[in-house]
Amino acid sequence: MSILPHIHLIYLLIRGLQRGDAQFPLILAV
């Protein structure tokens, strides 16, 4: 079981927060 996918999601989550992106809730839901 690889942890890399989780790291990628966390990275996108942080990027969304920094940008104030509207997709942030979608990323969190996934």
VMD Tcl script that draws the C-alpha trace (Angstrom):
set ca {
  {0.00 0.00 0.00}
  {1.67 3.16 -1.22}
  {1.55 6.42 0.72}
  {2.42 8.51 -2.35}
  {-1.22 9.05 -3.44}
  {-1.97 10.48 0.01}
  {1.02 12.81 -0.21}
  {-0.25 14.02 -3.57}
  {-3.71 14.74 -2.14}
  {-2.18 16.60 0.81}
  {-0.07 18.61 -1.62}
  {-3.15 19.56 -3.64}
  {-4.97 20.39 -0.41}
  {-2.22 22.78 0.69}
  {-2.02 24.32 -2.78}
  {-5.79 24.88 -2.75}
  {-5.58 26.60 0.63}
  {-2.72 28.84 -0.47}
  {-4.49 29.84 -3.68}
  {-7.93 30.13 -2.08}
  {-9.09 27.86 -4.89}
  {-12.80 27.04 -5.12}
  {-11.83 23.41 -5.77}
  {-10.55 23.10 -2.19}
  {-13.82 21.61 -0.84}
  {-13.85 19.09 -3.69}
  {-10.30 17.97 -2.89}
  {-11.24 17.65 0.78}
  {-14.31 15.58 -0.12}
  {-12.15 13.12 -2.06}
}
mol new
graphics top color blue
foreach p $ca { graphics top sphere $p radius 0.5 }
foreach p [lrange $ca 0 end-1] q [lrange $ca 1 end] { graphics top cylinder $p $q radius 0.2 }
display resetview
